[in-house]
Amino acid sequence: WLDRFGVAYSFVDYRDNKPSPETLVDWAGQVGGFDALVNKSSTTWRQLPDNRKAPGSEAEWKLLLREHPQLVRRPVVVTEDGVVSQ
């Protein structure tokens, strides 16, 4: 779609280039929280132990997403001015 409509973009595979904890907090803040950022219908989420599916703090969310970046709902679109949408 981006190519077809001539929209310039840079693709980043965040499984290989894991975002920093600060970036994850920023993304979550802009999309409505970590619950909105995470794909809870994914195979990865379903295979997590129950105690990992209820992070009780921002630190636990950051750790979970650093360990399992594939949990981030895709695509994450970040504009040049830092605005995030999914």
C-alpha positions as CSV (number, residue, x, y, z in Angstrom):
1,W,0.0,0.0,0.0
2,L,2.8,2.4,0.9
3,D,4.7,1.7,-2.3
4,R,1.5,1.9,-4.4
5,F,0.7,5.3,-3.1
6,G,4.2,6.6,-3.1
7,V,4.6,7.0,0.7
8,A,8.2,7.0,1.8
9,Y,8.9,4.6,4.7
10,S,11.6,2.7,6.5
11,F,10.8,-0.9,7.5
12,V,12.2,-2.0,10.8
13,D,11.8,-5.6,12.0
14,Y,11.6,-5.1,15.7
15,R,12.1,-8.7,16.4
16,D,15.7,-8.3,15.1
17,N,16.0,-4.7,16.3
18,K,14.3,-4.7,19.6
19,P,13.0,-1.4,20.7
20,S,14.3,0.1,23.9
21,P,12.3,0.0,27.1
22,E,11.7,3.7,26.7
23,T,10.4,3.3,23.2
24,L,8.0,0.5,24.4
25,V,6.6,2.8,27.1
26,D,6.2,5.6,24.6
27,W,4.4,3.4,22.1
28,A,2.1,2.0,24.8
29,G,1.3,5.5,26.0
30,Q,0.3,6.6,22.5
31,V,-1.9,3.6,21.7
32,G,-3.8,3.4,24.9
33,G,-1.6,1.3,27.2
34,F,0.3,-2.0,27.1
35,D,-3.0,-3.9,26.8
36,A,-3.6,-2.2,23.5
37,L,0.0,-2.7,22.3
38,V,0.0,-6.4,22.9
39,N,-1.6,-9.0,20.5
40,K,-3.4,-11.2,23.0
41,S,-4.7,-13.5,20.3
42,S,-1.2,-14.5,19.2
43,T,0.2,-18.0,19.6
44,T,3.1,-16.5,21.7
45,W,0.6,-15.0,24.1
46,R,-1.5,-18.1,24.4
47,Q,1.7,-20.2,25.1
48,L,2.8,-17.9,28.0
49,P,2.4,-19.2,31.5
50,D,-0.6,-17.6,33.2
51,N,1.6,-15.7,35.7
52,R,3.3,-13.9,32.7
53,K,-0.1,-12.8,31.2
54,A,-0.8,-10.4,34.0
55,P,2.1,-8.0,34.3
56,G,1.5,-5.9,37.4
57,S,3.9,-3.0,36.5
58,E,5.4,-1.1,33.7
59,A,8.7,-2.8,34.4
60,E,7.1,-6.3,34.0
61,W,5.5,-5.2,30.7
62,K,8.9,-3.9,29.4
63,L,10.6,-7.2,30.4
64,L,7.9,-9.3,28.7
65,L,8.1,-7.3,25.5
66,R,11.9,-7.3,25.4
67,E,11.8,-11.1,25.8
68,H,8.9,-11.6,23.3
69,P,8.9,-8.7,20.9
70,Q,6.6,-10.6,18.6
71,L,3.8,-9.8,21.1
72,V,3.6,-6.3,19.9
73,R,0.6,-5.9,17.7
74,R,1.7,-5.1,14.1
75,P,2.0,-2.9,12.2
76,V,3.3,-0.1,14.4
77,V,3.5,3.0,12.4
78,V,5.7,5.8,13.7
79,T,5.7,9.1,11.8
80,E,8.8,11.3,11.5
81,D,7.4,13.5,14.3
82,G,7.1,10.4,16.6
83,V,3.4,9.9,16.5
84,V,2.5,6.2,16.9
85,S,-0.5,4.3,15.5
86,Q,-1.4,0.7,15.0
